[in-house]
Amino acid sequence: MSTTANPPAAGTEPAASEPVRIQGPLRRLLLWFVPGTLGIFLLWGAIPTVLLPLQVELIDAENKVANLAVVTTIGALAAMIAQPIAGTVSDRARTRFGSRAPFIVGGALVGGVALIALGLSSSILLVALCWTLVQISFNVVQGPFSAMLPDRVPEAVRGTFAAVIGAMTMVGSLGGVILASVLAGSIPGAYLVLAGTAVTLLTLFAVFTRSGDNRGEPRPPFRLRDFALTFWVDPIAHPDFFWAFTGRLLLYTGYFLVVAYQLYLLQDYIGLGDEAVALLPFVSAAALPTLIVAVAVSGPWSDRVGRRKPFVVAASLIVALAQVVPWVWPTFAGMIVFALLAGLGFGAFQAVDTALVSQVLPDSHAHAKDLGVVNIAATLPQTLAPALAGAVVLAFGFAGLFPAAIALSVLGALAVLPIRSVR
């Protein structure tokens, strides 16, 4: 933040000679991003990676791969549509609580109820319906939540903010895996704990970071055609936005193609059988040390040198390297080495890519809408990866996941090179 007491208005930046310091309201926003991000990403770590595969397996073990693919595909399609819609409405919302807070709290409350219902579901149909509602609800949260970075944070310190958000994204995802593994003996209880945690953290975030009454602000016009076109990332009109979207989509898909199937990989590819649930938290925890180092170094370093692309490219290639290890060394130790390297690469990517994306948004008056679209590249792979992985496994076996993931990660690194407006 600048040396003034209040953060700059959306779309403004301090003068080039004016120092940007994270203090006062900007520091408070940074600190509240920690629990807020955890409130969302605990879910994305716990459910698609552990609870949903276990639940599907308990209902029909023989067809678990195909059933999980069906459930996650339906949920992913809902997520893809929900977040841009919520972002568009949020950009135009005028309430006494600001434009973002009502969607964050409302989406969390509905999502909490859906989580409890998911835990009580006893058929594949009910699991698919409830998971879809969970996806819709928390994507309604995530669009406005993500928009608060470009809304209220100057570009000069977005790398630091992105580092914190990226760290909590990974800590939340990995922590969700660990928490779900510990609570796996009672799936309904696990969903109840997740619901309570998410609703509490997101409500506190919304209360303590809301921007205040904005009913007097002008509302940008809404054009249905323009909104429909947001689902198409135009490479000609907005090439940098297109390449940032594509790079994130490819890298996330490559990463989660393996991570989303970790439980089944440990059970059937590594051969741990029933021991896999107990050992899965160790694989997730192994990523934390390298993740913390990567986030602590890469985000602030990116701000200091004023460059984003080299960090994103290097991080994507490290993720690709990580995926080579269990492919050629299919052991529990190989999965631990995979986690260490993947934590390093994905942590660095998370820390810098969020800042890069925030600098290539097409419309300064529609941050939530545009971020809702680009966040499809992050949330869609996490929920669609089990479906894609299921298709790969059914066709080529578990070993086929790794070359596919490596190819996607390398393509993700190459995709950011054409970006011109960010170094």
N, C-alpha and C positions, 0 to 999 in steps of 0.2 A: 504494500500500500504506500501511497505517497505520504509525505510528512503531515498532511492534513488529517483531521480526526476521522473523516468519513471516507469510505471507499468511493472511487470514481463511478459516475453513472455508466450504465451499460453502453458499450460502444465507444467510450472515451478512454484516453490514455494520458498519463502525466507527461509533461514536457520532457524532451530527451535529456536535458541537463538536470532534471529533478530526480533525486534519489527515490527509489521505490523500496519501502520497508514494510515488512510484515509485522504490524503492530496494531493495537487498538481493535476496532471491529474486524479488520482483515485477519488478525491473529485468531480472534474468536471463531471466525468462519473456518479457518484452517483446522482448529482443534475439533470443532463439531463435525468436520468431514470424516473424522476417524470413526466415531460410533455410527454415523449415518451410513458410511460405505460398508461397514461390517454388517449392519442390519440387512442390507440387500444381499451381499455376497456370501454370507453364511448359508443362505438358502441355495444359491447356485452351486456351492461346493457340496453341501450335504445331500440334496435331493437327487439330481441327475446321476451323481457319482456313486452313491451308496444306497440311500433309502428306496429310490425308485427301482433300481435293479433288484434289490432284495425283495421288495414287495411283489414285483412281477414274477420273480423266481418262486416265491411262496405260493402264488396263485396257480402257476403252470410252469414247472421247472423244465419240462421237455421242450417247450416252445419259447423259452425266455428271450432268446436273441431276437426272434421275429416280433414277439409281443412288445418288447422294449422299443424296437424300431418304430412300431405303429404309434405307441403312446407318445414318444418324444417328437415324432413328425407332426402330429396334430397340435401339440403344445407349441412347437416352434413356429408354425404358421400363424397361430394366434398372436404370439409375441411379436412377430414381424410386422403385423398390422397395428397392434395396440399402441406401441411406443410412439410412432410418428403422429397418430391421432391425438394421443394425450398431449404430446408436445405442441401441436398446433392449437389445441384448445387452451392450453396453459399460456402460450404466448399472448393470447387475446383475453385472458381472464382478468377481470377487474373486481377485486374484493377488498374488504377491510383487512384481510390477512395477507395481501399480496397475491401474485400470480402463481407461485409455486407451492406454497405450504398446503393449501386445501387438497391438492392432488396427491401430495406425499402422504398426508395423514389419511385421507379417504381411501386411497389405494391400499395402504398398509392394513387398514381395518378389514376391508373386504378380503384381502389376501390372507389375513390371519384366520378368518372363518373358513376359507377354502382349504387352508392347510390342515385344519382340524378334521374337516370332512374327508380330505385325502387320506389321512391316517386311519379313518374308519372304513375305507372302501375295500370291498372284498371281491370285486370282479374287475377284469381288464377294462370293461366299458366305464365303470365308475371311476377307476383310476385315471383313465384318459380324460373324462369330463372334469374331474376335480383338478387335475394337473393343468389343464387348459385354463381354468379359472384362476389358478395360482399365477400362471404365466401372464395372463391379461392384467391382473391386479397389480403385480409388482413391476410390470413394464409401464403401467400408468404412473407408478412411483418414479421409476428410473429416468424417464424422459425429462420431467421437470427438475429432478435432482441433479442430473448431469448438466443442465443448462445454467446452473448457478455458477459454474466455473467461468465461462465467457461473460455471463451477466455481470459479475462483481469482482473479478480478479484481473488486474493489469497483466498484459502480455509478459512484461519483464520478470514476473515471479510465477508464471504459470507452470514452469518446469518444477519448481519446488512444490507447488500445490499438486501437480500431477504425480510427483514422486510419492507424496503422502497418500493420495487417493489410490495410486497404483499399488503401494505397499499394503494398504488395507484391503484392496481388492484381492490380492493374493493371500494375505493372512486370513481374510474371511473365507475364501474358497478352500484353503488348506485346513483352516480351523473347522469349517463345516464338515469336511471329510472325517476329521478326527472325532468331532462331537457326535456325528451320526454313527460312526463305528462303535463308539463307546455305548451309545444308546440303542444299538441295533437289536438288542433283545426285546425291546418294546417299541415297535414301529409307531403305534398311535401316540405313545408318550414322547417319542422323538419329535414328531410333528407338532405336538403341543408346546414343547420347549422352544422349537424354532419359531412358532407363531408368536408366543409371548415375547421372545427376544426381539424379533423384527418389529413388531408393533411398538414396543417400548422405545427402542433406539431411534426409529424413524420419527415417531411423534416428538421425542425430545429434540431431535435435529430440527424439525420444522418449527417448533415453538421458539427455539433459541436463535434461529438464523433467519426468520421471516423478515422480509424487507419493509413491512408496514403497509398501510392503506394505499392502494394505487388506483382507487376508483376515479380519481380526477385525471388520470393519464389518458391520452388518445389511444384508441384501439385500432391497430392496423387492419385494413380491409381483408376480407376472406374471399378467395376465389377458388371454387371447387377444382377448376382445371389446374391451377397452380399447385394445389394440395396433391392432386392425383399425380402430378409430375414429380413430386418429391420422392415417390417410390422408385423413380428412374434417376440414377445419378448420371447426369449428362456429361460425358467426357469432353465434349466440345465447348460447352458454355462454362463449365467449372472443372477443368482438367485436374487441378491440384486436389480438389475435394474428391473427385473420382478415384485418383490414385491412392489417396489416404484411406478411403473406404475399402478399396480393393486389397491394399496391403494388410490392413487389419483383418479383413474377412479371411484371407488366405492363411495368415499366421495363426489366428485363433482356431480356425478349422483344423489345421495341422496339429496344433497343440492338444486340442480337446478330442481329436480322433483317438489318441492314445489314453489321455487322462480319463475320459468319460467311460472307458472300458477297463479301468484299472482293476476293479473287483473281479470281473470275469477273466481278465488276463492272469491275475494271480491264481485264480481257481483252476483254470483250464490250460493256459499257455505255459505258465511257470510250474504248475502242477501241485499247488499247495492245498487244493481241495477246501475242506472246512476250516482250515487254519487261516484262510485268506482274509476273512473279516477282522480277525484279531491283529493281523500283521499289516493291514492296509494303513492304519494311522502312522506306522513307522516310515512307510514310503512317503506319505504326505509331510511328516515332520522333517524328513531329511532335506526337503527343499527350503525350509525356513532360513537356515544360516546364509546360504548363498543368495536367497531372495533379499534378505535384509541388507546385505552388503551391496548388491546391485542397485537397489532402490536408493540407499543412502548416498551412493557415489554418483550414479548416472543422472538423476534429476537435477540436483544443484550444479553438477559439472556442465550439463547441457545449458543451463541458464548462464553460467560463467563464460563459456566460450561462444555462446550465441548460435549454437548449431544443434539440430535435431536429427537429421537424416543419417549421419554416420552411426549414431547410437542405435537407431531403429534397425538399420541393416545388420550391424554386428549382433544385436540381440536375436534377430530372426535366425541368423546362421548358427548361433549357439544352440537355439532350440532344435534346429535340424540335426546338429551333431549329437545332442542328447538322445534323439530318437534312434540313432544308429546303434547305441549301446545294447538295449534289450533285444534288438533284432539279431545281433551277432553273438550276444551273450545272454541267453534266455534263462536267467537265474534270479533269485531274490536279490543277490548282490548287484546284478545288472540293473534291476529296477531301482535300487538305492542310488547307484551312480547316475541313472537317468534322472531321478528326482533332483539330485544336486546340480547337474548341469541345466536342467529345465528351469529350476528356480533362478539360477543366475541369468539365463537368457530372457525368460518371460518377465522376471522382475525388472530388468533394465528396459524391456519393451514397454511395460505398463507405465514406468516412471516417465518416459519421454514421449511416447506416442500420443498420450492424452493432450499434452501441450501442443504437439504438432497439429493434431486434428483441430484444436481450438483456434489455430491461426489460419485455417483454410476454409472456414465456414462461408457459404455463399451469401447469406443474408444476415446482416448485423441486427435486424429487427425480428429475427425468428430463430433465436439460438436453440430453443427447446425442440422446435420442429426439425432443424437440421441435425442436431445432436441425436434426436430420436431416430433419424434415418441412419446416421453413421454408427450409432450404438447397436443397430441391427447386426453390424459386422462383428460386434462383441458378444451380444446375447444369443444371436441365432446359432453360431457354432456350438455354444455350450449346451444348447437344448437339442439341436439337430444332429450333433456329432454322434450320439448313440444310434440314431437312425442310419446315418452314413456308415458308421462302423459296423452296424449289423449287416448291412448289404455287403460290405467288404469281407466280413468274417464268413458269411454264408457262401460267398463266391470263392474265396481264396484261403480261408482259415485265419486264425489269429495272427500268424506271421505276416499276412498281407497288410495289416494296419500300418506297419512301420515304414515301408517304402512309400506308401501313399502319404503318410504324415510328413516324411522328409521332403518329398516333392512340393507339397503345399507350403511348407515353411520356407524353402528356398525361393519359391515364387513370390511369397510375401516380402522377402528381403528385396527382390528385384523390383517390386511394384512401386516402392517409394522413390526410386531413383529419378523418375521423370518429374517429380514435384519441383516447381521453379520458385515459388514465392517463399519457401522456407529452406534454409540452408541445411 
